[in-house]
Amino acid sequence: ITSSKLVTERIKACTLDGLNYTQAGTPYYASPEVWRDKPYDFKSDVWSLGCITYEMAALHLPFQAKDMASLYKRVIKGEFKPIPRQYSDDLRLIVERMLTVRPLDRVSICKSLEPSPLTSIADSVMYYL
């Protein structure tokens, strides 16, 4: 049995209504390391925050698919369309860095919140959390 099939079967067993929810949350926000059933740390949360930030800006998910196997492949590749041009280059860059497939290359949350035009956006988001 392949790794992707194992992950797909494992998540399928925990889903309600197809792709809606797993025991760990929605698979749409799961990082590549979670999909691969590898150890993960806070960088996985950075990935999820990147997915949410992308969705708020683009009004759609960065990774969409008709089934779990296709979603797995899209997340593992980490390919997505840039957020709309109406947003700043800074926001586009931080989303790209948050959605970097390799965790070691993914931006840390502390680095992403260093003083920049995004700091006020981050403060606003944190206020509502």
Buried (B, 14 or more C-beta within 10 A) or exposed (E): EEEBEEBBEEBBEEBEEEBEBBEEEBBBBBBBBBBBEEEBEEBBBBBBBBBBBBBEBBEEBBBEBEEBBEBBBBBBEBEBEBBEEEBBEEBBBBBBBBBBBEBEEBBEBEEBBEEBEBEEBBEEBEEEE
